[in-house]
Amino acid sequence: MQIIENSKVKEKLYIEKLENGLTIMIIPKKGIQKKYVMWATNYGSLDNKFIIPGEKEVTEVPNGVAHYLEHKMFEQENGKNSLDALTELGVDANAYTTTNHTAYLFEATDNFYPALDELMDYVQHPYFTDENVEKEKGIISQEIMMYDDYPEWEVYMNAIRSMYSKNPITIDIAGTVESIKPINKEILYKCYNTFYNLSNMVMCVVGDFEPENLVEEIKKRIVKNEKAVGEIKRIREEEPKQIVRKEIEKTMEVSMPLFVIGIKDLNFEEQENVIKKHIAIEIILNMLIGKSSKVYKKLYEQGLIMSEPYLEYEFEKTYAHIAITGQSKEPKKVLEAIQNQIKEFKEQGLNEEHFNRIKSMIYGGYVKEYNNVASIARMFVSDYFKGINSFDYLEEFNTVTKEYAENVLKDVFKEENTVISIVKGK
């Protein structure tokens, strides 16, 4: 068992890769009552074209299959629903699908091992019939239509579709009402057998555990011991460098316009250290439009912005972009103020005192994540599928200098790669 210790947060990560290919990550938290487990597969909404190991032909499946599969996993042959069974045990259970992974999880204070029995049973025993697959179409169609009515989702997806043309990130995770129509049990079994292979999965457990004992308990519950026969080849079209459009507007039921300012990062593949870059971008974004920034204070005083925008750098192996999400009576004035500040930062450099203050604040936020078992598990699983160890954010932090951030600013924050998506009231 590999042990990685981080002295900054006084935490240890135990990693065990089983002979069947499953990676287990354990972060012991002595004396904490809550226990959290997440079992995830490297399979998300982006994976709609692939070559199955041992085959030569490309398999193409409808958009939304990964999410559809997540929905269907809880239904069991004996007629029970595993989500209900977990709730009866008094644990908080859930599942979710992202662009690159699907996760099944629960948080418990009691009944951890009975709940682990249930989790590991249903994830290893899919049960799809013509009838139960067809029945789910109405439920998922309603979910899709509900998201279509969410201004927050619409404004975000319009920003994504303004930045990207070929990358499947432009597809809704759940697909569309039309795209899910051809999904049948054969497609679900094919995707399950391809991607729910133990060597394509990771299990992360956080809580008061002895790692060696826990690994033995997990091993006892594994019935899918077959090893992968080869690598899954994921087929992705090459994404053009240029953005699709500079701006897009939509009218919906909102009291105040919503906006997403997106900046497409064209050089993410060439970046040697994505963690270092991610930290630098977080610092720059907070200096640019965070609560202590000059731009935020000015826009707030002018009544152009009511609260701090949500700032993120989202990246995976095939895309990367910045998203600044907020509300404003005049979103284009917010964009203009941000672009003027970027220009000033590039010409005059970043203020050292402000840089160090924001850097300390962000570091504090990273450390705080280790107080919550759910945050730890989600962070380690999400980073694992990006080829990152979450501890590395803490280790790399001090290597991010003002000069390095200024280079990232020039490299990423470019006006020609910037889009704005607006949803305004009727």
BELHU-V777014 format. One record per residue. N is the residue number from 1. RES is the residue in one small letter. PHI is phi in whole degrees, 0 to 359 (* if undefined). OMEGA is omega in radians with two decimals (NA if undefined). NEAR is the number of other ideal C-beta (glycine too) atoms within 8 Angstrom. Layout:
# BELHU-V777014
<<N RES PHI OMEGA NEAR> <N RES PHI OMEGA NEAR>>
This chain:
# BELHU-V777014
<<1 m * 3.13 8> <2 q 276 3.13 6> <3 i 241 3.08 8> <4 i 244 -3.09 9> <5 e 252 3.05 7> <6 n 239 -3.06 12> <7 s 287 -3.07 4> <8 k 293 3.11 7> <9 v 248 3.13 7> <10 k 53 3.13 5> <11 e 235 3.08 9> <12 k 237 3.06 9> <13 l 247 3.09 14> <14 y 256 -3.13 13> <15 i 239 3.09 12> <16 e 234 3.04 11> <17 k 256 -3.09 7> <18 l 285 -3.13 11> <19 e 300 -3.13 4> <20 n 280 3.06 11> <21 g 103 -3.11 13> <22 l 290 3.04 12> <23 t 264 3.08 12> <24 i 246 3.07 15> <25 m 243 -3.13 14> <26 i 233 3.04 15> <27 i 242 -3.10 14> <28 p 288 3.09 11> <29 k 233 -3.06 9> <30 k 297 3.03 5> <31 g 79 3.14 4> <32 i 268 -3.08 8> <33 q 285 -3.08 5> <34 k 287 3.08 9> <35 k 233 -3.06 14> <36 y 223 3.08 15> <37 v 229 3.08 14> <38 m 226 3.08 13> <39 w 245 -2.99 13> <40 a 230 3.07 14> <41 t 242 -3.13 10> <42 n 281 -3.09 11> <43 y 209 -3.11 12> <44 g 222 -3.04 13> <45 s 293 3.13 17> <46 l 286 -2.98 13> <47 d 270 3.13 11> <48 n 255 3.05 12> <49 k 225 -3.08 10> <50 f 200 3.04 12> <51 i 248 -3.14 11> <52 i 293 3.11 9> <53 p 308 -3.14 10> <54 g 92 3.12 5> <55 e 251 -3.14 7> <56 k 248 -3.09 3> <57 e 281 3.07 5> <58 v 282 3.03 7> <59 t 262 3.08 11> <60 e 241 -3.12 5> <61 v 242 -3.13 9> <62 p 298 3.06 12> <63 n 295 3.09 12> <64 g 101 -3.08 18> <65 v 293 -3.10 14> <66 a 301 3.13 15> <67 h 291 3.12 14> <68 y 299 3.14 15> <69 l 298 3.11 13> <70 e 303 3.13 12> <71 h 300 -2.99 10> <72 k 280 -3.04 13> <73 m 295 -3.05 12> <74 f 283 -3.07 10> <75 e 281 -3.06 8> <76 q 248 -3.07 11> <77 e 297 -3.11 5> <78 n 280 3.07 4> <79 g 94 -3.12 4> <80 k 274 3.05 7> <81 n 250 -3.04 8> <82 s 296 3.10 15> <83 l 295 3.08 8> <84 d 295 -3.14 8> <85 a 298 3.13 10> <86 l 291 3.11 13> <87 t 297 3.11 9> <88 e 297 3.10 6> <89 l 281 3.11 11> <90 g 84 3.11 8> <91 v 252 3.14 12> <92 d 264 -3.04 6> <93 a 249 3.13 12> <94 n 197 3.05 6> <95 a 205 3.08 11> <96 y 205 3.10 7> <97 t 237 3.07 13> <98 t 241 3.11 11> <99 t 293 -3.03 9> <100 n 234 3.05 12> <101 h 207 3.05 13> <102 t 239 -3.05 15> <103 a 232 3.06 13> <104 y 240 -2.92 12> <105 l 208 2.91 12> <106 f 205 3.05 12> <107 e 240 -3.06 10> <108 a 218 2.91 14> <109 t 251 3.07 6> <110 d 239 3.07 5> <111 n 58 -3.11 9> <112 f 299 -3.06 11> <113 y 289 3.00 7> <114 p 300 3.11 8> <115 a 291 3.09 14> <116 l 295 3.05 12> <117 d 305 -3.08 9> <118 e 294 -3.13 12> <119 l 302 -3.06 15> <120 m 287 3.09 12> <121 d 286 -3.03 10> <122 y 287 3.13 12> <123 v 290 -3.13 10> <124 q 265 -3.09 8> <125 h 230 3.08 9> <126 p 290 3.11 10> <127 y 224 -3.12 8> <128 f 242 3.04 9> <129 t 233 3.09 7> <130 d 305 -3.06 7> <131 e 290 -3.06 6> <132 n 288 3.08 11> <133 v 288 -3.13 14> <134 e 295 -3.11 7> <135 k 301 -3.07 8> <136 e 289 -3.07 11> <137 k 300 3.12 11> <138 g 295 -3.12 7> <139 i 295 -3.11 9> <140 i 289 3.07 14> <141 s 300 3.10 10> <142 q 297 3.12 8> <143 e 297 3.13 9> <144 i 297 -3.12 15> <145 m 294 3.11 9> <146 m 295 3.10 8> <147 y 296 3.11 10> <148 d 299 -3.14 8> <149 d 271 -3.14 6> <150 y 277 3.11 8> <151 p 301 -3.11 10> <152 e 297 3.14 7> <153 w 286 -3.09 9> <154 e 296 -3.11 12> <155 v 294 3.12 16> <156 y 290 -3.10 12> <157 m 295 3.08 10> <158 n 294 3.07 13> <159 a 294 3.12 16> <160 i 300 -3.10 12> <161 r 287 3.05 10> <162 s 276 3.12 14> <163 m 270 -3.00 12> <164 y 242 3.08 12> <165 s 244 -3.05 7> <166 k 256 -3.06 7> <167 n 292 -3.11 12> <168 p 293 3.02 10> <169 i 299 3.13 11> <170 t 287 -3.13 9> <171 i 271 3.03 10> <172 d 303 -3.11 11> <173 i 304 -3.13 12> <174 a 276 -3.06 13> <175 g 81 3.09 15> <176 t 237 3.10 9> <177 v 303 3.14 8> <178 e 287 -3.03 5> <179 s 292 -3.11 10> <180 i 276 -3.09 17> <181 k 303 -3.10 8> <182 p 281 -3.09 7> <183 i 295 3.11 12> <184 n 225 -3.06 8> <185 k 296 -3.14 9> <186 e 297 3.12 6> <187 i 296 -3.13 12> <188 l 296 3.12 16> <189 y 296 3.14 10> <190 k 299 -3.13 11> <191 c 290 3.10 13> <192 y 299 -3.08 10> <193 n 294 3.13 7> <194 t 280 -2.96 12> <195 f 260 -3.14 12> <196 y 270 3.06 12> <197 n 269 -3.02 12> <198 l 303 -3.13 14> <199 s 285 3.10 9> <200 n 256 -3.02 12> <201 m 235 3.06 14> <202 v 221 3.03 13> <203 m 241 3.13 13> <204 c 239 -3.12 15> <205 v 234 3.14 15> <206 v 233 3.13 13> <207 g 156 -3.11 12> <208 d 276 -3.10 9> <209 f 229 2.88 10> <210 e 268 -3.00 6> <211 p 307 -3.09 11> <212 e 297 -3.14 7> <213 n 295 -3.11 8> <214 l 296 3.11 11> <215 v 301 3.13 12> <216 e 296 3.12 8> <217 e 296 3.12 10> <218 i 294 3.14 12> <219 k 303 -3.12 8> <220 k 300 -3.02 6> <221 r 264 -3.13 10> <222 i 270 3.08 13> <223 v 250 -3.14 6> <224 k 271 -3.05 9> <225 n 263 -3.13 7> <226 e 292 3.12 7> <227 k 273 3.12 9> <228 a 295 -3.12 11> <229 v 268 3.14 5> <230 g 163 -3.08 6> <231 e 277 3.04 5> <232 i 280 3.11 11> <233 k 266 -3.14 6> <234 r 267 -3.08 8> <235 i 263 3.10 8> <236 r 232 3.05 9> <237 e 287 3.13 6> <238 e 288 -3.11 5> <239 e 275 3.08 10> <240 p 299 -3.12 6> <241 k 292 -3.02 4> <242 q 285 3.07 4> <243 i 282 -3.10 11> <244 v 276 -3.14 9> <245 r 206 -3.11 7> <246 k 281 -3.11 7> <247 e 211 3.10 9> <248 i 213 3.12 12> <249 e 234 3.08 8> <250 k 220 3.12 11> <251 t 255 3.11 7> <252 m 215 3.12 11> <253 e 280 3.06 5> <254 v 224 -3.14 10> <255 s 281 3.09 3> <256 m 221 -3.12 9> <257 p 305 3.03 13> <258 l 257 3.08 14> <259 f 217 2.92 16> <260 v 230 3.02 13> <261 i 262 -3.12 14> <262 g 248 3.06 16> <263 i 234 -3.11 12> <264 k 283 3.12 12> <265 d 269 -3.06 12> <266 l 273 -3.02 6> <267 n 250 -3.06 8> <268 f 294 -3.12 11> <269 e 288 -3.11 4> <270 e 275 -3.08 5> <271 q 287 -3.14 8> <272 e 291 -3.08 3> <273 n 237 -3.07 7> <274 v 291 3.13 10> <275 i 295 3.14 10> <276 k 300 3.13 11> <277 k 295 3.13 11> <278 h 301 3.13 11> <279 i 299 -3.13 13> <280 a 300 -3.13 12> <281 i 295 3.08 12> <282 e 300 3.14 11> <283 i 296 -3.12 14> <284 i 300 -3.11 14> <285 l 299 3.13 13> <286 n 290 3.07 14> <287 m 292 -3.05 13> <288 l 283 -2.98 12> <289 i 216 3.06 13> <290 g 288 -3.01 12> <291 k 299 -3.11 5> <292 s 267 -3.07 8> <293 s 279 3.11 12> <294 k 298 -3.10 6> <295 v 296 -3.13 11> <296 y 298 -3.12 13> <297 k 301 -3.12 8> <298 k 295 -3.13 9> <299 l 295 3.13 13> <300 y 293 3.12 10> <301 e 298 3.14 6> <302 q 279 -3.13 6> <303 g 74 -3.10 5> <304 l 271 3.13 11> <305 i 215 -3.04 11> <306 m 261 -3.12 6> <307 s 213 -3.09 6> <308 e 297 3.10 8> <309 p 294 3.05 9> <310 y 275 -3.03 8> <311 l 243 3.09 12> <312 e 208 2.97 7> <313 y 246 -3.08 11> <314 e 255 -3.12 9> <315 f 211 3.06 11> <316 e 216 -3.09 11> <317 k 290 -3.07 5> <318 t 241 3.08 8> <319 y 199 3.03 11> <320 a 199 3.10 9> <321 h 201 3.04 13> <322 i 258 3.04 15> <323 a 227 3.07 13> <324 i 246 -3.00 13> <325 t 245 3.14 12> <326 g 194 3.11 12> <327 q 232 3.11 9> <328 s 200 3.05 14> <329 k 295 -3.12 6> <330 e 225 -3.07 8> <331 p 303 -3.10 11> <332 k 292 3.07 8> <333 k 288 3.06 10> <334 v 295 3.10 15> <335 l 302 -3.12 12> <336 e 298 3.13 8> <337 a 296 3.13 12> <338 i 294 -3.12 13> <339 q 294 3.09 10> <340 n 295 3.13 8> <341 q 291 3.09 13> <342 i 299 3.13 12> <343 k 301 3.14 8> <344 e 295 3.09 8> <345 f 301 -3.12 14> <346 k 293 -3.10 10> <347 e 283 -3.01 6> <348 q 257 -3.07 5> <349 g 84 3.14 7> <350 l 275 3.09 12> <351 n 289 -3.02 7> <352 e 298 -3.10 7> <353 e 296 3.12 6> <354 h 296 3.12 10> <355 f 303 -3.10 13> <356 n 294 -3.14 8> <357 r 294 3.13 9> <358 i 293 3.13 13> <359 k 301 3.13 11> <360 s 295 -3.14 8> <361 m 297 -3.13 9> <362 i 293 3.10 12> <363 y 300 3.11 10> <364 g 300 3.10 8> <365 g 295 3.10 8> <366 y 298 -3.11 10> <367 v 296 -3.11 10> <368 k 299 -3.14 7> <369 e 301 -3.10 10> <370 y 282 3.08 9> <371 n 273 -3.01 5> <372 n 237 -3.06 7> <373 v 297 -3.13 13> <374 a 293 3.13 9> <375 s 300 -3.12 10> <376 i 298 -3.08 14> <377 a 297 -3.13 16> <378 r 299 -3.12 10> <379 m 295 -3.09 10> <380 f 293 3.12 13> <381 v 291 -3.13 15> <382 s 302 -3.14 10> <383 d 292 -3.13 10> <384 y 303 -3.11 13> <385 f 285 3.02 11> <386 k 262 -3.14 11> <387 g 79 -3.06 5> <388 i 239 2.94 9> <389 n 262 -3.04 8> <390 s 304 3.11 9> <391 f 302 -3.07 10> <392 d 296 3.07 9> <393 y 299 3.14 11> <394 l 289 -3.11 12> <395 e 290 -3.08 8> <396 e 278 -2.95 12> <397 f 307 -3.06 11> <398 n 287 3.12 4> <399 t 278 -3.14 7> <400 v 276 -3.13 12> <401 t 262 3.08 6> <402 k 301 -3.12 9> <403 e 296 3.12 6> <404 y 296 3.14 11> <405 a 298 3.12 14> <406 e 295 3.07 12> <407 n 293 3.11 8> <408 v 296 3.10 12> <409 l 305 -3.13 13> <410 k 291 -3.05 8> <411 d 282 -2.98 6> <412 v 252 -3.00 11> <413 f 276 -3.08 9> <414 k 248 -3.09 7> <415 e 298 -3.09 6> <416 e 290 3.12 5> <417 n 256 -3.04 10> <418 t 258 3.11 14> <419 v 232 2.97 16> <420 i 227 3.06 15> <421 s 246 -3.09 16> <422 i 231 2.94 14> <423 v 242 -3.11 15> <424 k 244 -3.08 9> <425 g 288 -3.13 9> <426 k 283 NA 4>>
